[in-house]
Amino acid sequence: MSDTTTPRGGIGRIVAASLIGTTIEWYDFFLYGSAAALVFNTLFFPSADPLVGTLIAFITYAIGFAARPLGGIVFGHFGDKIGRKKLLVLSLLLMGGATFAMGLLPTYDTIGVWAPVLLTVLRLVQGFALGGEWGGAVLIVSEHGGDKNRGFWASWPQAGAPGGNLLATGVLSLLAAVQSDAAFQSWGWRIPFLLSGLLVMIGLWIRVSVSESSVFLEAQAKAEAAAEAGAKEEAPVVEVFKRSWREVLSAIGTRFGENISYYILTSFLLVYVTTHLELPKSTALNAVLIGSAVHFVTIPLWGALSDRIGRRPVTLIGSAGMAVWAFVFFGLLDSRSFPVIALAVTAGLLLHGAMYGPQAAFISEMFDTKVRYSGASMGSQLASILAGALAPIIAVELLKDYDSSTPISLYLCAAAVVTTITVAVTRETRGRDLARGRDEETATAPAVPAGDRV
């Protein structure tokens, strides 16, 4: 095992580039979710029933998730062939461009049905870009970092999710505080989307400075040598599903409860607080703001803990805790007290961080280098369709049909149980040498005495 593949300053630059890039991309992605709950339902999907308009807005929100596996396949294929860096630059450009364009879109009152159509197309571009972003960002850090501290280093790109949500919610919260509802509804909502253009320029300036990892370059050299010798290799995505389909299922299950809980705790929260509890949107936005700040700080701490006790135990703390918190969460929201609502969101995101912090290293360590981008991307993005894409839609529909939070709590608890069972039956990956393939590890593994075999 190697633990000194990258100097401290080097890994610091890699982490900074990945963190800033993922923060910007998640800012763009979450901005849409917040806007779908607050303004898109009336500006692009006008309806007499506020919940119906919100439901339609969240359907287009889910469409963005539908494009993520395609992005994972395309970015994963080329990322495994030509490198992580080039694809990370492209994903940032696509995401930022789509978000900036959203800020320029005319509304339904101006161009009619073309408004939601164009919004949906841009949402698809967002999803495609994000489908390739996650795998590349966590892999480039995982492959540069050493075996002993990989959980800590790889968790920093994960912190880009609450970082982006913190940024998006903070901008929206600030605008809500200084603008009237009419001004925000008329033009104020465009400002955060247009701001994305500036953020992307900053992200690109930092991201182009990173280098490929020695782990990837070594694997690429081996692949080129094999090709020159006449060996034929299948496309990475084909090889993933032929040889690593169990790992893909493990990645999906690991992300299932984490994905659903995050979008319930952040995106659906805005709907529940403003529509069901009829509280000001600033109440929900500020609660998410506080929770996201704590989430951002604690994710790397959970990642560091996974370096000490393992990926599985830390993830299980989060998933088992979330199964219980699902029933406490809405009871606290129903208090209508801002401090209590903020506590509910913060505690929920703290438990989510226990699942999310170790996840980058955990999933990266499941796959060999030559298919790692494809495998990690496919596992994570398929989970996003099954979990995150549907979570706000299912939650809104349950609230509309039952006018109660209990069915939503049961849904959230069931999702957490799925992750708990998956992680419980998945083998520990902490300390794996990413430069060695599974076949090499098996070939050099010490023989197990007959009496010690299970």
C-alpha positions in Angstrom: 0.0 0.0 0.0 1.2 3.5 -0.7 0.3 6.5 1.4 2.6 9.1 0.0 1.6 9.2 -3.7 0.9 12.9 -3.5 2.7 15.6 -1.4 0.5 17.4 1.1 0.5 20.6 -0.9 -0.5 18.6 -4.0 -3.4 16.8 -2.4 -4.5 20.2 -1.0 -4.8 21.6 -4.5 -6.6 18.6 -5.7 -9.1 18.8 -2.9 -9.6 22.5 -3.3 -10.3 22.1 -7.1 -12.7 19.3 -6.5 -14.5 21.0 -3.6 -14.9 24.3 -5.4 -16.1 22.6 -8.6 -18.6 20.4 -6.8 -19.9 23.3 -4.7 -20.6 25.3 -7.9 -22.3 22.4 -9.6 -24.4 21.5 -6.6 -25.2 25.2 -6.2 -26.6 25.1 -9.8 -28.5 21.9 -9.2 -30.0 22.8 -5.8 -30.9 26.2 -7.0 -33.4 24.6 -9.3 -34.9 22.5 -6.5 -35.4 25.6 -4.3 -36.8 27.6 -7.1 -39.2 24.7 -8.0 -40.6 24.9 -4.5 -40.8 28.7 -4.3 -41.4 30.3 -7.7 -41.3 27.9 -10.7 -44.7 26.4 -9.7 -46.4 29.8 -10.6 -44.0 31.3 -13.2 -43.6 28.2 -15.4 -46.4 25.8 -14.3 -49.4 28.0 -13.3 -52.2 26.0 -11.6 -55.2 26.8 -9.4 -53.9 24.4 -6.8 -50.5 25.4 -5.3 -49.6 21.8 -4.5 -50.4 20.6 -8.1 -48.2 23.4 -9.6 -45.4 22.4 -7.2 -45.8 18.7 -8.1 -45.4 19.5 -11.8 -42.4 21.7 -11.0 -40.8 18.8 -9.1 -41.5 16.5 -12.0 -39.2 18.6 -14.2 -36.8 18.5 -11.2 -36.9 14.7 -11.5 -36.3 14.9 -15.2 -32.8 16.3 -14.4 -32.1 13.1 -12.5 -33.2 11.0 -15.5 -30.4 12.4 -17.5 -27.8 11.7 -14.8 -27.2 8.0 -15.7 -26.6 9.0 -19.3 -24.1 11.5 -18.1 -22.5 8.9 -15.9 -22.2 6.5 -18.9 -20.7 9.1 -21.3 -18.5 10.8 -18.8 -17.5 7.5 -17.2 -16.5 6.0 -20.5 -14.3 8.9 -21.5 -13.1 9.5 -18.0 -11.8 5.9 -17.8 -10.2 6.3 -21.3 -8.7 9.8 -21.4 -8.7 10.9 -17.8 -10.7 12.6 -15.1 -9.6 16.2 -15.5 -10.8 16.9 -19.0 -14.3 15.6 -18.2 -14.5 17.6 -14.9 -13.8 20.8 -16.9 -16.5 19.9 -19.4 -19.1 19.1 -16.7 -18.6 22.4 -15.0 -19.0 24.3 -18.3 -22.3 22.4 -19.2 -23.8 22.9 -15.7 -22.9 26.5 -15.4 -24.1 27.4 -18.9 -27.5 25.7 -18.4 -28.0 27.4 -15.1 -27.1 30.9 -16.5 -29.5 30.3 -19.4 -32.3 29.5 -16.9 -31.9 33.0 -15.5 -32.6 34.5 -18.9 -35.7 32.4 -19.7 -39.0 34.2 -20.3 -41.9 32.9 -18.2 -45.2 31.2 -19.1 -47.0 34.5 -19.3 -44.5 35.7 -22.0 -44.1 32.7 -24.3 -46.7 30.2 -23.1 -45.9 26.5 -23.2 -42.4 27.1 -24.6 -41.3 28.4 -21.2 -41.7 25.0 -19.4 -40.3 23.2 -22.5 -37.1 25.3 -22.5 -36.8 25.0 -18.8 -37.1 21.2 -19.0 -34.4 21.0 -21.7 -32.0 23.1 -19.6 -32.8 20.8 -16.7 -31.8 17.8 -18.8 -28.4 19.5 -19.5 -27.9 20.1 -15.8 -28.6 16.4 -15.0 -26.3 15.2 -17.8 -23.5 17.3 -16.5 -24.0 16.4 -12.8 -24.1 12.7 -13.8 -20.5 13.0 -14.8 -19.4 15.4 -12.1 -19.7 13.3 -9.0 -17.7 10.3 -10.1 -14.8 12.4 -11.5 -14.6 14.7 -8.6 -14.4 12.0 -5.9 -12.2 9.7 -7.9 -9.5 12.3 -8.7 -9.2 13.0 -4.9 -9.5 9.3 -4.0 -6.7 8.3 -6.4 -4.4 11.1 -5.3 -4.9 10.5 -1.6 -3.2 7.8 0.4 -4.8 4.6 1.5 -4.8 5.5 5.2 -6.5 9.0 4.9 -8.6 8.4 1.8 -11.9 8.7 3.7 -11.0 12.2 4.9 -9.7 13.5 1.7 -12.4 12.1 -0.5 -15.1 13.4 1.8 -14.2 17.0 0.9 -15.8 16.9 -2.6 -18.9 15.4 -0.8 -18.9 18.6 1.3 -19.6 20.4 -2.0 -23.2 19.3 -1.8 -24.1 21.2 1.4 -21.6 23.9 0.3 -23.7 24.4 -2.9 -26.9 24.1 -1.0 -25.6 26.6 1.5 -24.7 29.0 -1.2 -27.9 28.6 -3.1 -30.1 28.9 0.0 -28.1 31.8 1.3 -28.5 33.8 -1.9 -32.2 33.0 -2.0 -32.6 33.8 1.7 -30.8 37.1 1.3 -33.0 38.1 -1.6 -36.1 37.1 0.3 -35.0 39.3 3.2 -34.3 42.5 1.1 -37.0 42.1 -1.6 -40.7 42.1 -1.4 -42.4 38.9 -2.5 -43.7 40.6 -5.6 -40.2 41.8 -6.6 -38.7 38.3 -5.9 -41.4 36.7 -8.0 -41.0 39.2 -10.8 -37.3 39.4 -11.3 -35.3 38.7 -8.1 -35.3 34.9 -8.6 -33.2 35.4 -11.7 -30.2 36.8 -9.8 -28.9 33.5 -8.3 -29.1 31.8 -11.7 -27.1 34.6 -13.5 -24.6 34.6 -10.6 -23.7 31.1 -11.7 -21.8 32.5 -14.7 -19.3 34.2 -12.4 -18.9 31.2 -10.2 -18.2 28.9 -13.1 -15.3 31.2 -14.3 -13.8 31.0 -10.8 -14.2 27.2 -10.7 -12.6 26.7 -14.1 -9.6 28.8 -13.2 -8.9 26.5 -10.3 -10.0 23.2 -11.8 -7.7 23.4 -14.9 -4.7 23.4 -12.6 -5.1 19.9 -11.3 -3.2 16.9 -12.6 -4.2 13.3 -13.3 -3.3 10.8 -10.5 -0.4 8.3 -10.8 -3.0 5.6 -10.2 -4.9 6.5 -13.3 -1.8 7.1 -15.5 -0.4 3.7 -14.5 -3.7 2.0 -15.4 -3.8 3.9 -18.7 -0.3 2.8 -19.6 -1.1 -0.8 -18.9 -4.2 -0.5 -21.1 -2.2 1.0 -24.0 0.5 -1.7 -23.7 -2.2 -4.4 -23.8 -3.8 -2.8 -26.8 -0.5 -2.7 -28.6 -0.1 -6.4 -27.8 -3.3 -7.1 -29.6 -5.6 -7.4 -26.5 -9.1 -6.2 -27.0 -10.9 -4.4 -24.2 -14.6 -3.9 -23.9 -16.1 -0.5 -23.1 -15.8 0.3 -19.4 -19.5 0.4 -18.9 -19.9 -3.1 -20.4 -17.1 -4.5 -18.3 -18.7 -3.0 -15.2 -22.0 -4.7 -15.7 -20.3 -8.0 -16.6 -17.7 -8.2 -13.8 -18.8 -5.7 -11.2 -22.6 -5.7 -11.2 -22.7 -6.7 -7.5 -20.6 -3.6 -6.7 -23.0 -1.5 -8.8 -26.0 -2.8 -6.7 -24.0 -2.2 -3.5 -23.4 1.4 -4.6 -27.1 1.9 -5.4 -28.2 0.5 -2.0 -25.6 2.6 -0.2 -26.9 5.8 -1.7 -30.6 4.9 -1.5 -31.4 6.1 2.0 -28.8 8.9 1.8 -30.3 10.3 -1.4 -33.9 10.2 -0.3 -33.2 11.7 3.1 -31.3 14.6 1.7 -34.0 15.7 -0.7 -36.7 15.3 2.0 -34.6 17.3 4.5 -33.9 20.1 2.1 -36.1 20.4 -1.0 -39.4 19.0 0.3 -38.9 20.8 3.6 -39.5 24.1 1.7 -42.8 22.8 0.4 -43.9 21.4 3.8 -43.1 24.6 5.8 -44.5 27.1 3.3 -47.5 25.2 1.9 -48.6 22.8 4.7 -47.6 24.8 7.8 -48.1 28.2 6.0 -45.0 29.7 7.4 -42.8 32.3 5.7 -40.4 30.9 3.2 -37.6 32.6 5.1 -38.3 30.2 8.0 -37.5 27.2 5.8 -34.6 28.8 4.0 -32.9 29.9 7.1 -33.3 26.5 8.7 -31.7 24.8 5.7 -29.0 27.5 5.8 -28.1 26.6 9.4 -28.3 22.9 8.8 -26.1 23.1 5.7 -23.4 25.0 7.5 -23.2 22.2 10.2 -23.4 19.6 7.4 -20.5 21.2 5.5 -18.2 21.1 8.6 -19.1 17.6 9.8 -18.9 15.7 6.5 -15.1 15.6 6.5 -15.2 14.6 10.2 -17.3 11.6 9.4 -14.9 10.8 6.5 -12.0 10.9 8.9 -13.8 8.7 11.4 -14.3 6.1 8.6 -10.5 6.0 8.2 -10.3 4.9 11.8 -13.2 2.5 12.3 -14.2 1.7 8.7 -16.7 2.9 6.0 -19.4 0.5 7.1 -19.8 1.4 10.8 -19.9 5.1 10.1 -22.5 4.6 7.3 -24.6 2.4 9.6 -24.6 5.1 12.3 -26.2 7.4 9.8 -28.7 5.0 8.2 -30.0 3.5 11.4 -30.2 7.0 13.0 -32.1 8.3 10.0 -34.7 5.4 10.3 -35.5 6.7 13.7 -35.2 10.4 13.0 -37.8 10.1 10.2 -40.5 10.0 12.8 -39.0 12.7 15.0 -38.3 15.2 12.2 -41.9 16.1 11.2 -43.1 16.3 14.7 -40.5 19.0 15.3 -41.5 20.8 12.2 -45.1 20.8 13.3 -44.1 22.9 16.3 -43.9 25.9 14.0 -41.0 27.2 16.1 -38.0 28.4 14.1 -35.4 27.2 16.6 -37.0 23.8 16.7 -37.3 23.6 12.9 -33.7 24.5 12.6 -32.8 21.8 15.1 -34.8 19.2 13.2 -33.0 20.0 9.9 -29.6 20.2 11.5 -29.8 16.9 13.3 -31.2 15.2 10.2 -28.3 16.5 8.1 -25.8 15.5 10.7 -27.1 11.9 10.4 -27.1 12.2 6.6 -23.5 13.3 6.8 -22.6 10.0 8.5 -23.9 8.2 5.3 -22.5 10.8 2.9 -19.0 11.5 4.3 -17.5 7.9 3.9 -19.5 7.3 0.7 -16.9 8.7 -1.8 -14.1 6.5 -0.6 -16.5 3.6 0.0 -17.8 3.5 -3.6 -14.4 4.4 -5.2 -12.8 1.4 -3.4 -15.4 -1.0 -4.8 -14.1 -0.7 -8.4 -10.8 -1.3 -10.3 -9.1 1.8 -11.8 -9.8 1.0 -15.4 -13.6 1.0 -14.8 -13.8 3.1 -11.6 -15.3 6.2 -13.2 -17.9 4.2 -15.0 -18.7 2.0 -12.1 -18.9 4.7 -9.5 -20.9 7.0 -11.8 -23.4 4.3 -12.8 -24.0 3.1 -9.2 -24.5 6.6 -7.9 -26.6 8.0 -10.7 -28.9 5.0 -10.9 -29.5 5.5 -7.2 -30.3 9.1 -7.9 -33.1 8.1 -10.3 -34.6 5.5 -8.0 -34.2 7.7 -4.9 -33.5 11.4 -5.1 -35.5 12.1 -8.3 -38.7 10.6 -6.9 -38.3 11.7 -3.3 -39.8 15.2 -3.5 -42.5 13.9 -5.9 -43.5 11.0 -3.7 -43.4 13.3 -0.6 -45.6 16.0 -2.2 -48.1 13.3 -3.4 -48.3 11.7 0.0 -48.9 15.1 1.6 -51.6 15.9 -0.9 -53.4 12.6 -0.5 -53.2 12.1 3.2 -52.6 15.7 4.5 -50.3 14.1 7.1 -46.6 13.6 7.6 -46.8 10.0 8.8 -46.7 8.4 5.4 -43.7 10.5 4.5 -42.0 9.4 7.7 -42.6 5.7 6.8 -41.2 6.3 3.3 -38.1 7.9 4.7 -37.6 5.2 7.3 -38.0 2.4 4.7 -35.3 4.1 2.5 -32.9 4.2 5.5 -33.6 0.6 6.2 -32.6 -0.3 2.6 -29.3 1.4 3.0 -28.8 -0.3 6.4 -29.3 -3.7 5.0 -27.1 -3.1 1.9 -24.2 -1.8 4.0 -24.5 -4.6 6.5 -24.0 -7.2 3.8 -21.3 -5.3 1.8 -17.6 -6.0 2.6 -15.4 -3.4 4.2 -13.1 -1.5 1.8 -11.1 0.7 4.1 -7.4 0.6 3.3 -7.6 -0.8 -0.1 -4.7 -0.1 -2.5 -6.4 1.5 -5.5 -3.4 0.8 -7.7 -4.1 -2.9 -7.5 -7.0 -4.7 -9.2 -9.3 -7.2 -7.6 -7.5 -10.0 -9.5 -4.1 -8.9 -8.2 -5.4 -8.8 -4.6 -6.9 -12.2 -4.9 -3.7 -13.7 -6.5 -1.4 -12.3 -3.7 -3.8 -12.9 -0.8 -2.4 -15.2 1.9 -3.9 -18.6 2.1 -6.6 -19.1 4.7 -6.1 -22.1 7.0 -8.9 -24.6 6.6 -9.9 -24.2 10.2 -10.4 -20.4 9.7 -12.6 -20.6 6.6 -16.2 -19.7 7.0 
